[in-house]
């Protein structure tokens, strides 16, 4: 009895044959978390960094691995599963740098002739009157060094427009087609 039980346990621990490809599925909305490379802090949704500091950004995606619900991520958090370590097929991932434009470029401004963002009339007899929420425009550019990877190191978040150096930094997004 003990020998057959031991055999069953050992058989249960045996690795799957190399030909058995795992069933990997992405389900639900992915999120990004980040942490400073210089700390042991856990990854968070919002991270502040100082100039010159490297931030590691991780993709977290809910999914299923061989029918079992998992969180796919390479963030080292307990219970998270690495897509690559699970031998899932290559994923197509495209990282983007997102920056707000400082004024209207592609959309008409709410105040004719003045490209600034505004929720109210600027100048004139109706100055200050509410005209509705304005929509901020964004520019995104590829961060190709992260393509098809589940994490990316961000070393420079300086705005691409030199006139804006020292202002709010860019944000990062990943597209999972």
C-alpha positions as CSV (number, residue, x, y, z in Angstrom):
1,X,0.0,0.0,0.0
2,X,2.7,2.5,1.0
3,X,4.7,1.6,-2.1
4,X,1.8,2.3,-4.4
5,X,1.0,5.6,-2.6
6,X,4.6,6.7,-3.0
7,X,4.6,5.7,-6.7
8,X,1.4,7.8,-7.2
9,X,2.9,10.8,-5.5
10,X,6.1,10.6,-7.5
11,X,4.1,10.1,-10.7
12,X,2.1,13.2,-9.8
13,X,5.3,15.2,-9.5
14,X,6.8,14.0,-12.7
15,X,7.1,16.8,-15.3
16,X,4.8,16.7,-18.3
17,X,6.3,15.4,-21.5
18,X,8.1,18.1,-23.5
19,X,5.6,17.7,-26.3
20,X,2.7,18.7,-24.1
21,X,2.4,22.5,-24.7
22,X,0.6,24.4,-22.0
23,X,-2.8,26.0,-22.7
24,X,-2.2,29.7,-22.0
25,X,-5.0,32.2,-22.2
26,X,-5.2,35.9,-21.4
27,X,-8.6,37.0,-19.9
28,X,-9.6,40.3,-18.4
29,X,-8.0,43.7,-18.3
30,X,-4.2,43.9,-17.9
31,X,-2.6,46.4,-15.6
32,X,0.9,47.9,-15.2
33,X,2.8,48.1,-11.9
34,X,6.3,49.5,-11.3
35,X,9.0,49.7,-8.7
36,X,12.3,51.4,-8.3
37,X,15.2,49.1,-9.2
38,X,17.1,50.6,-6.2
39,X,14.6,49.3,-3.5
40,X,13.1,46.1,-2.3
41,X,9.6,47.7,-2.4
42,X,6.8,45.7,-3.9
43,X,5.5,46.9,-7.3
44,X,2.7,49.5,-7.2
45,X,0.4,51.2,-9.7
46,X,2.0,54.6,-9.1
47,X,5.7,55.2,-8.6
48,X,7.6,58.4,-8.2
49,X,11.2,58.5,-9.2
50,X,14.1,60.9,-9.0
51,X,16.2,62.0,-11.9
52,X,18.5,59.2,-13.0
53,X,16.6,56.4,-11.2
54,X,15.6,53.3,-13.1
55,X,12.0,52.1,-12.8
56,X,11.0,48.6,-13.7
57,X,7.5,48.4,-15.2
58,X,5.7,45.1,-15.2
59,X,2.7,43.9,-17.1
60,X,0.1,41.9,-15.0
61,X,-2.5,40.0,-17.0
62,X,-5.2,37.8,-15.6
63,X,-5.5,34.5,-17.5
64,X,-5.6,30.8,-17.4
65,X,-2.8,28.2,-17.5
66,X,-4.1,24.7,-18.3
67,X,-7.5,25.8,-17.1
68,X,-6.3,27.2,-13.8
69,X,-6.9,30.9,-13.1
70,X,-3.5,32.8,-12.7
71,X,-2.0,36.2,-12.9
72,X,0.7,36.2,-15.5
73,X,3.6,38.6,-14.6
74,X,7.3,38.7,-14.3
75,X,7.2,40.9,-11.2
76,X,8.4,38.3,-8.7
77,X,5.3,38.6,-6.6
78,X,4.1,35.4,-4.8
79,X,1.6,33.4,-6.8
80,X,2.3,35.2,-10.1
81,X,3.2,33.1,-13.1
82,X,5.8,34.0,-15.7
83,X,4.4,33.6,-19.2
84,X,7.8,32.5,-20.5
85,X,8.7,30.2,-17.6
86,X,5.3,28.5,-18.2
87,X,6.4,27.8,-21.8
88,X,3.5,29.7,-23.2
89,X,3.7,30.7,-26.9
90,X,5.4,34.0,-27.6
91,X,3.1,37.0,-26.8
92,X,2.9,40.1,-29.0
93,X,3.4,43.1,-26.6
94,X,4.1,46.7,-27.7
95,X,5.3,49.3,-25.1
96,X,4.4,52.9,-25.7
97,X,5.5,56.2,-24.0
98,X,2.5,58.5,-23.4
99,X,2.9,62.3,-23.1
100,X,0.3,65.0,-22.8
101,X,0.5,67.8,-25.3
102,X,0.6,71.2,-23.7
103,X,-2.1,72.6,-26.1
104,X,-4.5,71.6,-28.8
105,X,-2.9,70.4,-32.0
106,X,-5.2,67.9,-33.6
107,X,-8.6,68.9,-32.1
108,X,-10.3,72.2,-32.1
109,X,-9.8,74.3,-28.9
110,X,-13.0,75.3,-27.0
111,X,-12.0,79.0,-27.3
112,X,-11.5,79.8,-31.0
113,X,-8.1,81.1,-31.9
114,X,-6.6,80.1,-28.5
115,X,-5.0,76.6,-28.5
116,X,-4.9,76.3,-24.7
117,X,-6.9,73.7,-22.8
118,X,-9.9,75.3,-21.0
119,X,-13.1,74.4,-19.4
120,X,-14.4,78.0,-19.4
121,X,-14.5,80.9,-21.7
122,X,-11.2,82.8,-21.8
123,X,-11.3,86.6,-22.3
124,X,-14.2,88.7,-23.4
125,X,-17.6,89.6,-21.7
126,X,-18.3,85.9,-20.9
127,X,-14.8,85.2,-19.4
128,X,-15.1,82.4,-16.8
129,X,-18.4,80.9,-18.1
130,X,-18.3,77.1,-18.0
131,X,-18.2,75.5,-21.4
132,X,-17.6,71.9,-20.5
133,X,-14.7,69.5,-20.0
134,X,-11.9,69.9,-22.5
135,X,-10.2,66.8,-23.9
136,X,-6.4,66.7,-23.4
137,X,-4.4,65.4,-26.4
138,X,-1.7,62.8,-26.0
139,X,1.2,61.7,-28.1
140,X,2.5,58.1,-27.9
141,X,5.8,56.9,-29.2
142,X,7.1,53.3,-29.4
143,X,9.5,52.0,-26.7
144,X,10.7,49.2,-29.0
145,X,13.4,47.9,-26.5
146,X,10.5,46.3,-24.6
147,X,8.7,44.7,-27.5
148,X,7.4,41.2,-26.7
149,X,8.7,41.4,-23.1
150,X,6.6,41.3,-20.0
151,X,8.6,44.1,-18.3
152,X,10.6,47.1,-19.3
153,X,13.2,49.3,-17.6
154,X,12.5,53.0,-17.8
155,X,15.6,55.1,-17.3
156,X,14.6,58.4,-18.7
157,X,11.1,59.9,-18.3
158,X,12.2,63.4,-19.4
159,X,9.6,64.9,-21.7
160,X,10.5,64.6,-25.3
161,X,9.9,68.4,-25.8
162,X,13.0,70.1,-24.5
163,X,11.0,73.2,-23.6
164,X,9.1,71.0,-21.0
165,X,12.2,69.6,-19.3
166,X,11.6,69.6,-15.5
167,X,7.8,69.2,-15.8
168,X,5.7,66.1,-15.3
169,X,7.3,63.1,-16.8
170,X,5.9,60.7,-19.4
171,X,3.8,57.7,-18.6
172,X,4.1,54.1,-20.0
173,X,1.5,51.9,-21.6
174,X,1.6,48.4,-23.1
175,X,-0.6,47.2,-26.0
176,X,-1.6,43.6,-26.0
177,X,-3.1,43.1,-29.5
